[in-house]
Amino acid sequence: QIRPHDLVGRPVREALPELRGQGYYELLDHVYQTRKSFVGRMMRIMVQPRPGAPLEEHVIDFVYRPVEDAKGQIKGLFVEGYDRTEWARA
């Protein structure tokens, strides 16, 4: 299981290298460049729950939102997601 404290403050490409080729990095880049939030619903994602483990398919809802400072400059991205895998399988 991926735990939030394993991800917070780390570059996403370092924290979740298995996302390469799945389109999620590109979505993050787009949100950063355009300053427009993205909401994904019931999206398929392959993740590695722990180092050395095989990839697992999950279904997630998530939001990517730009975070601005007081001057309107982008300081990072807020990411929140919810695993909907069990619901999708039901």
C-alpha positions, -999 to +999 in steps of 0.1 A: +000+000+000+013+034-009+013+057+022+010+095+020+042+100+041+061+081+014+051+107-012+048+141+005+076+165-005+091+142-031+092+148-068+065+126-083+088+112-109+111+100-081+083+089-057+062+070-083+085+060-112+061+034-124+037+061-137+060+067-166+042+061-199+007+062-182+000+099-189+000+111-153+033+131-156+020+148-187-012+158-169+008+173-140+030+192-165-002+205-182-017+217-150+015+234-140+019+252-174-018+262-178-026+269-142-059+250-147-069+222-124-076+187-136-101+163-121-098+126-131-126+102-124-125+064-125-091+064-142-070+033-145-035+034-130-007+009-125+012+013-092+038-006-073+026-009-037+061-014-023+096-017-037+101-049-056+064-058-057+047-064-091+025-036-105-011-036-095-040-021-114-062+004-095-090+028-104-087+063-089-105+096-087-081+125-082-075+162-086-044+181-096-045+218-086-018+245-090-007+261-058+002+298-060+019+322-037+007+356-027+022+371-059+004+346-081+035+325-089+031+287-091+048+271-061+038+236-067+009+213-073-017+199-049-026+163-056-053+144-038-067+110-048-091+083-038-087+047-046-120+035-061-108+000-071-131-020-049-161+001-059-153-004-096-151-041-092-184-044-074 
